[in-house]
Amino acid sequence: MPTAKSHAADSSAARDFLIARDLLLEHRVDYQAAYREFRWPRPVNFNWALEYFDAIGRRCDRPALRIVEDGKPDLSFSFAQMRERSNRLANGLRAAGVQRGDPILLMLGNVPALWDVMLAAIKLGCPIIPTTTLLMKDDLRDRVTRGNVRVVITHDWICERFQDYGAQLLRIAVGSAPAGWRSLNQVTSSDAAFRANRKTASDETLLLYFTSGTTAKPKLVEHTHISYPVGHLSTMYWLGLRPGDVHLNVSTAGWAKHAWSSFFAPWNAEATVIAYNYERFDPRSLLAQVVRCDVTSLCAPPTVWRAFVQLPLQTYRTQLRELLSAGEPLNPEVIARVRDAWGIEIRDGYGQTETTLQIGNFPGQRIKPGSMGKPAPGYRIDLIDAAGAARDEGEVCPNLADTPVGVMAGYRDDPDRTAAAMIDRHYHTGDVATRDAEGYFTYVGRNDDVFKSSDYRISPFELESILIEHEAVVEAAVVPSPHQRRLSVPKAFVVLAAGTAPSKEVARSILEHCRARLSPFKRIRRIEFAELPKTVSGKIRRVELRTAEMQRSGDEPRRAHEYWEDDLL
């Protein structure tokens, strides 16, 4: 296994970055030492792509990026090739009139140009607005306007969604360029040597992320040239990556998790990024690629892990060493099934678009079922109650007195929301957790999702974890349902496993399963079989279910496939 320390840095800022990075690599399985000794590097000026990535590219021919797709040849690019490709693109964009500070809306899937543009934009000092290819005209209009976009780079088959903007945008297409557009190939220079016109200040804007909007209109999160490139050292440590590892992250391009685990964190460790393209998700095909590509580290959201455990995992002979899950808390039952099949525990992690990895189960650390672990090196996490006091249960709040590098600069052009999130030198995540005597954190739910029934606090996540232990349940979301005497009772919206039809008998079986495992005040009293509304990034919109449920009148008839405990048990 190659070591990272052999690579010299291009500046004192990059050397400080490498010193901090190498400390985490050295203590990869010694969490206590890593947490005790790690200190964030805080350069005044830093350009991660020019000073760190290019330094690797001048000396390293190992694969940096490998894109695989069923039925097509693999595409593979070394660190040296990615350095040169991004230099050519940065020169070409500059020649086309792109200036430092021009926001670039980047709307691409997992194609090589996505990584080329990310690196080139960092080198140019242009803020990047990553955007999923699922968005249509209205959402794009909001992003172009609020993001003050100057450049759009997207696939040729998406170009028509930007037809209303005319000459106000520099429009670049990957593929065949329609009228009014330039081809990416046309703006790629033949000059492979790039020189920046000035140093990059660490507090300059690097990324603008629109949140996925599970409860409200998406916020515009601002990250800098230090908060994500350097901040994702915490994410690298959680992933457990080493130089030469092969890391596959299941994430849609355009969301923060893609930058987390398909760009900054693995390349901070000098690991190979694997991107798998598919038209329709098939867990069997994904696992076949994991085997074929000798993947050593796999990060996937809970929906993917829930699909995996429906398969005979023990028949897949992999090279996997690290298994990760993020996006939403992973239920203990799924972790146990994967451990039984592969002998490896999935390590849960917690963070947000607004931050890097804050809390996690790290390599070598004892895992407690249901816990999301301990604070990442460089983060001090307080749990703040409604009165503003630090307790063992409360809102998850990174302490800003310790100035963790990985916290956002704020919400762009929204001082009120920024001020509301940054109170008393804490960043308020909106998530509730508990902390036990050993310092392990356990997720309770979003502030907006936790509700009361007969004056008892109910955590939807806890009940959902019990629900998916039932063999017929694939996914579930629990919300309050109006009740004349109790104010509200827990109701579950359930997606059934393939081959299981909704019925009174299935509902009775699920409710009995929960009744045997939950205290009476937590019991799920109502169940409805239905599809779950989700954001375009795949997160369940409980707010939509909750709002619709609480608006129902007391005499409204039962919906199709809705069953109440009172009728069945």
NULUM-23588 format. One record per residue (C-alpha): residue in three letters; x negated, y, z negated. Coordinates in steps of 0.001 Angstrom, whole numbers, padded with zeros to 6 digits, always signed. Layout:
N
alaXYZ;...
! end
This chain:
569
met+000000+000000+000000;pro-001567+003349+001038;thr-001974+006034-001568;ala-000843+009627-001245;lys-003869+011150-002948;ser-006038+010677+000124;his-004239+013502+001927;ala-005714+016944+001412;ala-003387+019934+001145;asp-003380+023055+003298;ser-003074+025632+000491;ser-003259+026073-003244;ala+000551+025928-003348;ala+000506+022583-001549;arg-002222+021300-003876;asp-000082+022184-006896;phe+002830+020414-005239;leu+000702+017302-004654;ile-000576+017291-008241;ala+003016+017308-009531;arg+004083+014715-006962;asp+001160+012405-007741;leu+001895+012542-011466;leu+005385+011189-010750;leu+003965+008490-008487;glu+001455+007508-011169;his+004224+007184-013775;arg+006755+005658-011369;val+007857+003026-013902;asp+007003+004953-017083;tyr+009912+007339-017529;gln+008832+008583-020954;ala+005410+009649-019688;ala+006829+011218-016537;tyr+009423+013210-018478;arg+006877+014316-021070;glu+004089+015348-018701;phe+005826+016624-015556;arg+005896+020367-014911;trp+007450+022014-011883;pro+005001+023688-009512;arg+006147+027296-009033;pro+004336+028796-006036;val+004993+032398-005074;asn+004650+031480-001405;phe+005284+028031+000018;asn+006313+026552+003342;trp+006799+022822+002809;ala+006758+021949+006523;leu+003595+023908+007337;glu+001537+023420+004192;tyr+002580+019933+003078;phe+004178+017976+005926;asp+001747+019162+008603;ala-001194+018302+006368;ile+000079+014716+006314;gly+000724+014786+010050;arg-002857+015721+010850;arg-004117+012593+009104;cys-001334+010015+009135;asp-000078+007816+011961;arg+002323+005788+009818;pro+005987+005954+010864;ala+007830+008937+009424;leu+011165+008309+011146;arg+012784+005248+012695;ile+016246+005411+014248;val+018000+002108+014900;glu+021234+001330+016679;asp+022925-001937+017593;gly+022166-002945+021165;lys+019601-000192+021788;pro+015804+000009+021433;asp+014520+001540+018197;leu+013103+005061+018243;ser+010045+005520+016032;phe+007924+008609+015355;ser+004814+008945+013204;phe+004093+011814+010839;ala+001619+013085+013448;gln+004246+012971+016183;met+006869+014717+014039;arg+004382+017482+013280;glu+003689+018020+016976;arg+007336+017741+018066;ser+008480+020306+015513;asn+005625+022667+016436;arg+006657+022575+020099;leu+010268+023238+019183;ala+009397+026072+016784;asn+007336+027762+019518;gly+010151+027308+022020;leu+012814+028711+019699;arg+010631+031716+018942;ala+010127+032326+022682;ala+013919+032110+023157;gly+014360+035019+020744;val+014905+033259+017420;gln+013472+035415+014652;arg+012620+034754+011010;gly+015799+034916+008950;asp+018190+033986+011807;pro+020641+031380+010400;ile+020838+028199+012487;leu+024007+026099+012420;leu+022769+022529+012911;met+025519+020141+013992;leu+023886+016861+014978;gly+024177+013194+014127;asn+021222+010932+013430;val+019198+011756+016536;pro+015491+012730+016592;ala+016382+016362+017272;leu+017995+016626+013844;trp+014662+016094+012085;asp+012796+018172+014717;val+015074+021155+014156;met+014920+020888+010374;leu+011109+020977+010415;ala+010962+023697+013093;ala+013445+025923+011274;ile+011472+025629+008028;lys+008312+026625+009896;leu+010081+029609+011479;gly+011613+030763+008199;cys+015174+030387+009530;pro+017993+029395+007137;ile+019622+026103+008158;ile+023368+025452+007892;pro+023737+021652+008248;thr+027199+020718+009511;thr+028955+017403+010046;thr+029997+016586+013620;leu+033530+015913+012314;leu+034387+019593+011917;met+036735+021238+014389;lys+037185+024829+015561;asp+038829+026394+012495;asp+036256+025011+010050;leu+033430+025974+012403;arg+034757+029509+012750;asp+034622+029857+008956;arg+031021+028603+008877;val+029852+030785+011750;thr+031424+033870+010185;arg+030514+033340+006527;gly+027081+031983+007406;asn+026315+034917+009714;val+025158+032332+012260;arg+022826+033456+015050;val+021925+030078+016603;val+023991+026912+017174;ile+022299+023590+017979;thr+024655+020696+018661;his+025469+017756+020931;asp+026661+018434+024481;trp+029983+016721+023736;ile+030685+019215+020926;cys+029894+022409+022855;glu+033511+023186+023733;arg+034293+023763+020050;phe+032134+026910+020249;gln+033531+028268+023519;asp+035043+031376+021855;tyr+031711+032863+020737;gly+030183+033884+024060;ala+026867+035719+024041;gln+026917+036550+020317;leu+025230+033185+019634;leu+022178+031505+021083;arg+023745+028150+021953;ile+021511+025107+022414;ala+022755+021675+023453;val+021167+018285+022871;gly+021921+016558+026154;ser+023353+018237+029256;ala+023829+021979+028715;pro+027158+023404+029970;ala+027450+026955+031302;gly+026312+029507+028731;trp+024193+026954+026885;arg+020520+026035+026979;ser+019213+022508+026815;leu+017011+021694+023834;asn+014442+020359+026287;gln+014380+023752+028008;val+013506+025595+024796;thr+010835+023116+023720;ser+007393+024601+024351;ser+004377+022829+025792;asp+002250+024427+023068;ala+001683+021923+020246;ala-000033+024422+017915;phe+002256+026643+015821;arg+001192+029655+013793;ala+003543+031425+011382;asn+003817+035196+011667;arg+003552+035592+007880;lys+003644+033670+004620;thr+006934+032232+003431;ala+008113+033499+000051;ser+009417+030695-002150;asp+012641+032551-002864;glu+013537+033025+000809;thr+016724+031258+001884;leu+016118+027824+003394;leu+019477+026018+003329;leu+023104+027117+003228;tyr+025450+024251+002383;phe+029216+024401+002481;thr+030517+022172-000302;ser+032930+019393+000621;gly+035925+021137-000948;thr+037513+018442-003165;thr+039444+021062-005151;ala+039202+024404-003320;lys+037897+026226-000265;pro+034279+025210+000331;lys+031688+027325-001429;leu+028497+028397+000348;val+025557+027080-001675;glu+022213+028827-001174;his+018909+026984-001578;thr+015416+028345-001163;his+012018+027207+000096;ile+011319+025905-003394;ser+014651+024591-004711;tyr+015066+021714-002237;pro+011546+020912-000934;val+009996+021037-004423;gly+013179+020345-006368;his+013578+016992-004683;leu+010540+015677-006510;ser+013139+014667-009102;thr+015067+012796-006404;met+011891+011132-005137;tyr+011195+009896-008666;trp+014722+008491-008985;leu+014486+006692-005644;gly+011307+005043-006898;leu+009536+005480-003562;arg+005832+005012-002854;pro+003747+005894+000230;gly+004429+003368+002963;asp+007893+002387+001671;val+010772+002002+004114;his+013867+003864+002928;leu+017372+003586+004380;asn+019958+006103+003198;val+023610+005656+004160;ser+024777+009233+004518;thr+026425+011329+007190;ala+024259+014074+008628;gly+025474+017539+007688;trp+025894+016944+003963;ala+023415+017644+001187;lys+022887+013940+000438;his+021352+013561+003898;ala+018721+016203+003092;trp+018228+014600-000321;ser+017579+011057+000797;ser+016891+011154+004547;phe+014526+014111+004612;phe+012914+015737+001575;ala+012703+012977-001064;pro+011331+010146+001121;trp+008896+012433+002935;asn+007771+013840-000415;ala+006685+010250-001117;glu+005259+009733+002414;ala+007789+006952+003028;thr+009427+006001+006319;val+013000+007229+006824;ile+015323+004719+008493;ala+018516+006062+010088;tyr+021101+003564+011283;asn+023640+004718+013866;tyr+026943+002933+014250;glu+030306+003760+015807;arg+032275+001966+013128;phe+030922+000990+009725;asp+030389-002751+009367;pro+028646-003931+006180;arg+027361-007073+007907;ser+025648-005072+010654;leu+024125-002694+008131;leu+022688-005531+006057;ala+021330-007160+009210;gln+019366-003964+009908;val+018138-003873+006307;val+016686-007346+006850;arg+015316-006677+010353;cys+013600-003391+009445;asp+012034-004696+006212;val+013752-001977+004217;thr+012326-001683+000705;ser+014707+000959-000656;leu+018447+001294+000032;cys+020634+004196-001088;ala+024378+004049-000403;pro+027580+005579-001781;pro+029966+003521-003929;thr+032302+002872-000983;val+029492+001022+000811;trp+028485-000979-002266;arg+032118-001968-002780;ala+032161-003249+000801;phe+028877-005139+000292;val+030154-007126-002675;gln+032896-008583-000481;leu+030102-010426+001428;pro+027891-013403+000437;leu+024943-011117-000450;gln+022782-014005-001600;thr+022486-015195+002020;tyr+020713-011998+003123;arg+016925-012382+002689;thr+015704-008833+002244;gln+012504-007051+001198;leu+014470-004708-001041;arg+012881-003459-004249;glu+015009-000390-005058;leu+018820-000097-004872;leu+020455+003291-005419;ser+023936+004785-005513;ala+025064+008400-005620;gly+027926+010643-004570;glu+030399+009352-007145;pro+029837+007167-010210;leu+029421+003480-009423;asn+031595+001051-011316;pro+029783-001472-013586;glu+031563-004427-011948;val+029920-003678-008589;ile+026486-003334-010204;ala+026928-006727-011862;arg+027940-008467-008623;val+024901-007143-006741;arg+022570-008092-009612;asp+023981-011624-009623;ala+023352-011951-005878;trp+019935-010287-005498;gly+018497-010020-008993;ile+018157-006246-008559;glu+020148-003611-010414;ile+021648-000673-008548;arg+020387+002480-010201;asp+023010+005211-010377;gly+022046+008867-010058;tyr+023785+012176-010588;gly+023374+015522-008892;gln+025273+017999-006758;thr+024956+020022-003577;glu+023991+022846-005926;thr+021073+020886-007423;thr+018670+018053-006860;leu+018832+014826-008913;gln+019641+015878-012489;ile+020302+012574-014260;gly+019430+009053-013223;asn+018513+005504-014018;phe+014823+005457-013110;pro+012481+002562-012222;gly+011334+000687-015295;gln+014016+002241-017486;arg+016512+000017-019286;ile+019916+000354-017663;lys+023083+000537-019730;pro+026163-000652-017826;gly+028346+002312-016959;ser+025726+004927-017811;met+024259+007297-015238;gly+020979+007342-017171;lys+018815+010087-018635;pro+017700+013565-017501;ala+015276+013656-014590;pro+011732+014930-015179;gly+011887+018714-015096;tyr+015534+018911-016217;arg+016905+019534-019696;ile+020615+018729-019792;asp+023011+020099-022417;leu+026647+019058-022836;ile+028670+022212-023519;asp+032149+022090-025048;ala+035021+024522-024457;ala+033735+026796-027233;gly+030287+027051-025642;ala+028536+024785-028160;ala+026160+021943-027292;arg+027709+018615-028262;asp+027495+014914-027400;glu+030517+015300-025126;gly+031101+018206-022821;glu+030350+019746-019477;val+027053+018708-017884;cys+024889+021850-017883;pro+021220+022046-016869;asn+019497+024461-019233;leu+018226+027400-017176;ala+015966+028591-019999;asp+013656+025806-018801;thr+014205+027058-015204;pro+014533+023750-013372;val+013347+024370-009815;gly+016089+022272-008208;val+019046+024502-009108;met+020560+026649-006347;ala+019937+030382-006057;gly+023710+030914-006178;tyr+026817+031032-004007;arg+026153+033224-000980;asp+028132+036505-001000;asp+030183+035350-003997;pro+028835+036994-007171;asp+031954+036121-009184;arg+031639+032392-008552;thr+027904+032535-009148;ala+028393+034367-012456;ala+031071+031849-013503;ala+028680+028971-012825;met+025683+030570-014561;ile+026793+031340-018111;asp+024580+031695-021182;arg+021495+030479-019321;his+023164+027250-018194;tyr+024345+026068-014802;his+027866+024696-015282;thr+028484+021673-013062;gly+032201+021221-013760;asp+031549+017558-014664;val+032198+016089-018115;ala+029971+013427-019702;thr+029085+011901-023043;arg+025623+011236-024511;asp+024867+008365-026867;ala+022304+008125-029665;glu+019616+006911-027248;gly+020083+009827-024869;tyr+022005+007981-022141;phe+024673+009976-020318;thr+027998+008478-019239;tyr+030226+010190-016713;val+033785+011016-017819;gly+035118+012975-014848;arg+035576+016356-013273;asn+036943+019021-015578;asp+039943+019174-013257;asp+040420+015374-013193;val+040423+014626-016946;phe+043988+014840-018274;lys+046031+014214-021424;ser+048662+011564-022063;ser+050462+011695-025434;asp+047655+014089-026510;tyr+044924+011523-025675;arg+042192+012503-023209;ile+042136+010192-020207;ser+039097+009682-017977;pro+040212+008608-014483;phe+036804+007095-013778;glu+037040+004745-016764;leu+040405+003426-015608;glu+039290+003179-011984;ser+036333+001068-013093;ile+038741-001412-014690;leu+041001-001415-011652;ile+038329-002401-009135;glu+037367-005397-011263;his+040590-006936-009980;glu+039907-009097-006927;ala+042677-007452-004870;val+041485-003856-005399;val+038932-002189-003126;glu+039374+001448-004125;ala+041491+003327-006648;ala+042226+006843-007852;val+043978+007607-011140;val+045955+010814-011706;pro+048592+011975-014217;ser+052222+011210-013408;pro+054996+013233-015143;his+056658+011505-018089;gln+059502+012943-020152;arg+058185+011795-023529;arg+054406+011476-023066;leu+054024+014593-020851;ser+052135+012397-018379;val+051016+008803-017940;pro+048164+007347-015890;lys+049148+006374-012368;ala+046874+004490-009986;phe+046798+004868-006222;val+045268+001650-004934;val+043739+000441-001667;leu+044048-003330-001399;ala+041470-005767-000084;ala+041829-007001+003479;gly+044413-009746+003728;thr+046334-008657+000610;ala+049795-007199+001250;pro+051496-004775-001157;ser+054075-006524-003300;lys+055703-006556-006710;glu+053654-009646-007598;val+050327-007986-006742;ala+051314-004865-008700;arg+052231-006998-011732;ser+048906-008848-011543;ile+046916-005594-011432;leu+048857-004012-014292;glu+048422-007151-016427;his+044699-007109-015656;cys+044461-003507-016901;arg+046698-004147-019887;ala+044339-006875-021110;arg+041316-004574-020921;leu+042545-001126-021982;ser+043720+000356-025243;pro+047480+001015-025247;phe+047099+004789-024939;lys+044928+004373-021823;arg+047103+001835-020030;ile+047992+002425-016406;arg+051770+002709-016373;arg+052436+003178-012675;ile+050846+001955-009464;glu+051251+002829-005808;phe+049614+001131-002849;ala+048482+003833-000431;glu+045553+005229+001497;leu+043429+007700-000483;pro+042992+011235+000858;lys+039327+012094+001273;thr+037116+014973+002250;val+035159+014717+005481;ser+032174+013663+003368;gly+034140+010712+001985;lys+034938+011912-001539;ile+038398+011157-002901;arg+040624+014234-003142;arg+042263+013469-006485;val+043508+017068-006582;glu+045772+016310-003618;leu+047192+013199-005271;arg+047557+014967-008608;thr+049349+017999-007139;ala+051814+015892-005171;glu+052512+013653-008159;met+053066+016471-010651;gln+055485+018199-008263;arg+057860+015217-008208;ser+061196+015676-009916;gly+062282+013292-012655;asp+065115+011795-010609;glu+063147+011328-007391;pro+063422+007735-006141;arg+060416+005440-006098;arg+058266+005558-003013;ala+057644+002539-000833;his+055090+000271-002528;glu+055369+002139-005863;tyr+055838+000100-009038;trp+056233+001027-012710;glu+055131-000962-015718;asp+058613-000547-017248;asp+060094-002593-014411;leu+057457-005319-014214;leu+056121-006114-017686;
! end
